[in-house]
Amino acid sequence: MTSLRKLGSSDLEVSPLSLGGNVFGWTADEAQSFAVLDAYAAAGGNFIDTADSYSAWVEGNAGGESETIIGNWVKARGNRDDVVIATKVSQHPDFQGLTAANIKAAADASLRRLGTDRIDLYYTHFDKPEVPVEEIIGALDELVKAGKVRHIAASNISAERLRASLDFSDREGLARYVALQPHYNLVSRDTYEGELQDLAEREGLAAVPYYALASGFLTGKYRAGTTVGSPRAQGAGKHLETERGRRVLAALDEIAQAHEAPVATVALTWLASRPTVAAPIASARTVEQLPALLGVGELRLTETELGRLTAASA
């Protein structure tokens, strides 16, 4: 995990695994979250992903719990300059959408919860086609010029809207997206590959995929006849019902056995090898779940093995 990767055209250098903060304040309380963050940092990890809406879906939560926990951890450890913090705007219950006013207000709220003076990477969480790209980029550029945001990025955006955004940034000399956060993994390739990936590659954008382990399916814990106690079990388990899901699992099992490595490590290593991908995102609820994720920086698969996974997932 000590080998850092340059994030697109930015000056950010990040670990080969981005630690997902979606579980902080949801399935991991603050003490558990601190333990996971400590172990990730101790292994050389520096790239933490969250969003202002995490975890508003939990009864009793208001949104922003994950940012607050990360902010408390950074303050307690005094390590702000050692970590790259990415967060997102558009989905917080109190800050819905991507109007200029909302983007600026949401950024200020995120900065307060994170206890910091700057966000290293600020994503539009879900694109809002009803808002002109000129308004979105203009607001993000103001945040960059004010020093509140270092670099901007987009998640859940179409190739058409991404192209328009990049063109506007270039034409007006404004802040430009440096990264994408697409839904992308071994059992969901068409959510990124094709027009969007081609555009990212041409324009020098880095990809930081979410659902990198398909809600846990690609850890190998979902098998026929087994029951997994997880809030995400229903979504992950559906892949067992598809021929592709079973093919992928069989290939992962064989390669993992050959390397004496966890299935999750193999799945993440394939994803990290794909064009444009800088760092997959994966989350850990406990410290015990971390080693399988951190192995993405160490495992080396042969071209034949990578090709087998690519073929199985086609």
C-alpha positions as CSV (number, residue, x, y, z in Angstrom):
1,M,0.0,0.0,0.0
2,T,3.0,2.3,0.1
3,S,3.2,2.6,-3.7
4,L,1.2,5.6,-4.6
5,R,-0.6,6.4,-7.9
6,K,-1.0,9.8,-9.5
7,L,-4.7,10.7,-9.7
8,G,-5.4,11.7,-13.3
9,S,-4.0,15.1,-14.1
10,S,-4.1,16.3,-10.5
11,D,-1.2,16.6,-8.1
12,L,-2.8,14.1,-5.7
13,E,-1.0,10.8,-5.1
14,V,-3.2,8.1,-3.7
15,S,-3.0,4.5,-2.4
16,P,-4.1,1.6,-4.7
17,L,-7.1,1.1,-2.4
18,S,-9.5,3.9,-1.5
19,L,-11.2,3.2,1.8
20,G,-14.9,3.6,1.6
21,G,-16.5,5.6,4.4
22,N,-20.1,4.6,3.7
23,V,-20.1,2.2,6.7
24,F,-18.9,4.8,9.2
25,G,-21.9,5.8,11.3
26,W,-23.9,2.9,9.7
27,T,-22.6,-0.6,10.4
28,A,-19.5,0.7,12.2
29,D,-19.8,3.1,15.1
30,E,-17.1,5.7,15.8
31,A,-14.8,3.3,17.8
32,Q,-15.0,0.7,15.1
33,S,-14.4,3.3,12.4
34,F,-11.4,4.7,14.2
35,A,-9.9,1.2,14.4
36,V,-10.4,0.6,10.7
37,L,-9.0,4.0,9.8
38,D,-6.0,3.4,12.1
39,A,-5.3,0.0,10.5
40,Y,-5.7,1.4,7.0
41,A,-3.3,4.3,7.7
42,A,-0.8,2.0,9.4
43,A,-0.7,-0.1,6.2
44,G,0.2,3.0,4.2
45,G,-3.3,3.9,3.0
46,N,-4.0,7.6,2.5
47,F,-7.2,7.8,0.3
48,I,-10.5,8.1,2.2
49,D,-13.8,8.3,0.3
50,T,-17.1,9.6,1.8
51,A,-20.1,11.7,0.9
52,D,-22.2,14.3,2.7
53,S,-25.2,12.0,2.6
54,Y,-23.6,9.0,4.4
55,S,-25.5,7.7,6.2
56,A,-28.8,9.5,6.0
57,W,-30.7,6.2,5.1
58,V,-30.2,4.9,8.7
59,E,-33.1,5.5,11.0
60,G,-32.1,8.3,13.4
61,N,-29.3,9.6,11.2
62,A,-29.4,13.0,9.5
63,G,-26.6,12.6,7.0
64,G,-23.0,13.6,7.4
65,E,-22.3,11.0,10.1
66,S,-19.4,9.5,8.1
67,E,-17.8,12.9,7.5
68,T,-18.1,13.7,11.2
69,I,-16.4,10.5,12.2
70,I,-13.6,11.0,9.7
71,G,-13.2,14.6,10.9
72,N,-13.0,13.5,14.5
73,W,-10.4,10.8,13.6
74,V,-8.2,13.3,11.6
75,K,-8.3,15.7,14.5
76,A,-7.5,13.0,17.1
77,R,-4.6,11.7,15.0
78,G,-3.3,15.1,13.8
79,N,-2.7,13.6,10.3
80,R,-4.7,15.9,8.0
81,D,-1.7,16.5,5.7
82,D,-1.1,12.7,5.4
83,V,-4.6,11.8,4.0
84,V,-6.5,12.6,0.8
85,I,-10.1,13.1,1.7
86,A,-12.8,12.8,-1.0
87,T,-16.4,13.7,-0.4
88,K,-19.5,14.4,-2.5
89,V,-22.4,16.8,-3.0
90,S,-26.0,16.5,-4.2
91,Q,-27.7,13.9,-2.0
92,H,-27.7,15.2,1.6
93,P,-31.3,15.7,2.8
94,D,-30.6,19.3,3.6
95,F,-28.5,20.0,0.5
96,Q,-30.2,18.3,-2.4
97,G,-29.1,19.0,-6.0
98,L,-26.4,20.8,-7.9
99,T,-27.5,24.4,-8.1
100,A,-24.6,26.8,-7.5
101,A,-26.0,27.9,-4.2
102,N,-26.5,24.4,-3.0
103,I,-23.0,23.3,-4.0
104,K,-21.4,26.1,-2.1
105,A,-23.6,25.6,1.0
106,A,-23.0,21.9,1.0
107,A,-19.3,22.3,0.7
108,D,-19.2,24.6,3.7
109,A,-21.2,22.1,5.7
110,S,-18.9,19.2,4.7
111,L,-15.9,21.3,5.7
112,R,-17.4,21.9,9.1
113,R,-18.1,18.2,9.7
114,L,-14.7,17.2,8.4
115,G,-13.0,19.8,10.6
116,T,-10.8,20.9,7.8
117,D,-10.1,24.0,5.6
118,R,-10.1,22.1,2.3
119,I,-11.6,19.1,0.5
120,D,-8.9,17.3,-1.6
121,L,-11.4,15.8,-4.1
122,Y,-15.0,17.0,-4.4
123,Y,-17.4,14.9,-6.5
124,T,-20.8,15.7,-7.9
125,H,-22.5,12.6,-6.4
126,F,-25.3,12.2,-8.9
127,D,-25.5,14.4,-11.9
128,K,-28.6,16.6,-12.2
129,P,-29.3,17.1,-15.9
130,E,-31.8,19.8,-15.2
131,V,-28.9,22.0,-14.0
132,P,-26.7,23.4,-16.8
133,V,-23.1,22.2,-16.7
134,E,-22.1,25.9,-16.8
135,E,-23.7,26.5,-13.4
136,I,-22.2,23.4,-11.8
137,I,-18.6,23.9,-13.1
138,G,-18.9,27.6,-12.3
139,A,-19.7,26.9,-8.6
140,L,-17.0,24.2,-8.3
141,D,-14.5,26.6,-9.8
142,E,-15.3,29.2,-7.2
143,L,-14.7,26.7,-4.5
144,V,-11.3,25.8,-6.0
145,K,-10.4,29.5,-6.3
146,A,-11.4,30.0,-2.7
147,G,-9.1,27.2,-1.6
148,K,-11.9,25.2,-0.2
149,V,-11.5,22.4,-2.8
150,R,-8.3,21.2,-4.4
151,H,-9.7,19.2,-7.3
152,I,-13.1,18.3,-8.7
153,A,-14.6,15.1,-9.9
154,A,-17.8,13.5,-11.0
155,S,-19.8,10.4,-10.1
156,N,-22.8,8.9,-11.8
157,I,-22.6,11.1,-14.9
158,S,-23.3,10.3,-18.6
159,A,-20.6,10.6,-21.2
160,E,-22.6,13.4,-22.9
161,R,-22.7,15.5,-19.8
162,L,-19.1,14.8,-18.9
163,R,-18.0,15.8,-22.4
164,A,-20.0,19.1,-22.1
165,S,-18.5,19.8,-18.7
166,L,-14.9,19.2,-19.8
167,D,-15.5,21.4,-22.9
168,F,-16.9,24.2,-20.8
169,S,-14.0,24.0,-18.4
170,D,-11.5,24.1,-21.3
171,R,-13.3,26.9,-23.1
172,E,-13.6,29.2,-20.0
173,G,-10.3,28.2,-18.3
174,L,-12.1,26.9,-15.2
175,A,-11.5,24.0,-12.9
176,R,-11.7,20.7,-14.7
177,Y,-12.8,17.2,-13.6
178,V,-9.7,15.1,-12.8
179,A,-11.5,11.9,-11.8
180,L,-14.7,9.8,-12.2
181,Q,-16.3,7.5,-9.7
182,P,-18.3,5.0,-11.7
183,H,-20.1,1.8,-10.7
184,Y,-17.7,-0.8,-12.0
185,N,-16.6,-4.3,-11.1
186,L,-16.3,-7.9,-12.5
187,V,-20.1,-8.4,-12.6
188,S,-20.9,-4.9,-13.7
189,R,-18.8,-3.8,-16.6
190,D,-21.2,-2.0,-18.9
191,T,-21.8,0.6,-16.2
192,Y,-18.4,2.1,-17.1
193,E,-16.8,0.4,-20.1
194,G,-17.6,1.9,-23.5
195,E,-18.2,5.5,-24.2
196,L,-17.6,6.8,-20.7
197,Q,-14.4,4.9,-20.2
198,D,-13.1,5.9,-23.6
199,L,-13.8,9.5,-22.8
200,A,-12.0,9.3,-19.5
201,E,-9.0,7.7,-21.2
202,R,-8.8,10.3,-23.9
203,E,-9.1,13.2,-21.4
204,G,-6.7,11.8,-18.8
205,L,-9.3,11.3,-16.1
206,A,-8.7,8.7,-13.4
207,A,-11.4,6.2,-12.4
208,V,-12.1,5.4,-8.7
209,P,-14.8,2.7,-9.0
210,Y,-17.5,2.2,-6.3
211,Y,-19.2,-1.1,-5.7
212,A,-15.8,-2.6,-6.5
213,L,-16.8,-5.8,-4.7
214,A,-20.4,-5.8,-5.9
215,S,-21.8,-5.2,-2.4
216,G,-19.8,-8.1,-1.1
217,F,-20.5,-10.7,-3.8
218,L,-16.9,-10.6,-5.0
219,T,-15.5,-11.4,-1.6
220,G,-16.7,-15.0,-2.2
221,K,-18.9,-15.2,0.9
222,Y,-22.1,-15.6,-1.1
223,R,-22.6,-19.2,-2.1
224,A,-25.5,-21.4,-3.1
225,G,-27.3,-22.6,0.0
226,T,-25.7,-20.1,2.4
227,T,-27.2,-17.2,4.2
228,V,-25.2,-14.0,4.8
229,G,-26.2,-11.6,7.6
230,S,-25.6,-8.3,5.9
231,P,-27.8,-5.2,5.0
232,R,-26.5,-5.7,1.5
233,A,-27.1,-9.4,1.2
234,Q,-30.1,-9.3,-1.1
235,G,-28.4,-7.2,-3.7
236,A,-25.1,-9.1,-3.6
237,G,-26.8,-12.5,-3.6
238,K,-28.6,-11.9,-6.9
239,H,-25.4,-12.4,-8.8
240,L,-25.5,-16.1,-7.9
241,E,-28.6,-16.4,-10.0
242,T,-26.7,-15.3,-13.2
243,E,-24.5,-17.4,-15.4
244,R,-21.9,-14.6,-15.4
245,G,-21.9,-14.4,-11.6
246,R,-21.2,-18.1,-11.3
247,R,-18.5,-18.0,-14.0
248,V,-16.7,-15.1,-12.3
249,L,-16.9,-16.8,-8.9
250,A,-15.4,-20.0,-10.3
251,A,-12.5,-18.1,-12.0
252,L,-11.9,-16.1,-8.8
253,D,-11.8,-19.3,-6.7
254,E,-9.2,-20.9,-8.9
255,I,-6.9,-17.9,-9.1
256,A,-7.3,-17.2,-5.4
257,Q,-6.3,-20.7,-4.6
258,A,-3.3,-20.6,-6.9
259,H,-2.0,-17.5,-5.1
260,E,-3.3,-18.5,-1.6
261,A,-5.0,-15.1,-1.6
262,P,-8.5,-14.0,-0.6
263,V,-11.1,-13.9,-3.4
264,A,-11.7,-10.2,-2.7
265,T,-8.0,-9.4,-3.3
266,V,-8.1,-11.1,-6.7
267,A,-11.3,-9.2,-7.7
268,L,-9.8,-5.9,-6.6
269,T,-6.5,-6.6,-8.4
270,W,-8.4,-7.2,-11.7
271,L,-10.2,-4.0,-11.3
272,A,-7.1,-2.0,-10.4
273,S,-5.5,-3.4,-13.6
274,R,-8.2,-1.9,-15.9
275,P,-7.6,1.1,-18.1
276,T,-8.0,4.5,-16.3
277,V,-8.5,2.9,-12.8
278,A,-6.4,4.5,-10.2
279,A,-7.9,3.0,-7.0
280,P,-11.0,0.9,-6.4
281,I,-13.1,1.8,-3.4
282,A,-13.9,-0.8,-0.8
283,S,-15.2,-0.5,2.8
284,A,-14.5,-2.5,5.9
285,R,-16.7,-2.6,8.9
286,T,-14.1,-4.3,11.1
287,V,-10.3,-4.4,11.1
288,E,-10.5,-8.1,10.3
289,Q,-12.0,-7.3,6.9
290,L,-9.1,-5.0,5.9
291,P,-6.3,-7.4,4.9
292,A,-8.2,-8.8,2.0
293,L,-8.7,-5.3,0.7
294,L,-5.2,-4.0,1.3
295,G,-3.8,-6.9,-0.6
296,V,-4.7,-5.1,-3.9
297,G,-1.4,-3.3,-3.5
298,E,0.7,-6.4,-3.2
299,L,-0.9,-9.2,-5.3
300,R,0.5,-9.7,-8.8
301,L,-1.6,-11.6,-11.4
302,T,-0.3,-12.8,-14.7
303,E,-1.7,-11.6,-18.0
304,T,-3.3,-15.0,-18.4
305,E,-5.0,-14.8,-15.1
306,L,-6.3,-11.3,-15.8
307,G,-7.5,-12.4,-19.2
308,R,-9.3,-15.3,-17.7
309,L,-11.2,-13.0,-15.4
310,T,-12.0,-10.6,-18.2
311,A,-13.3,-13.5,-20.3
312,A,-15.4,-14.9,-17.4
313,S,-17.0,-11.5,-16.7
314,A,-17.8,-10.8,-20.4
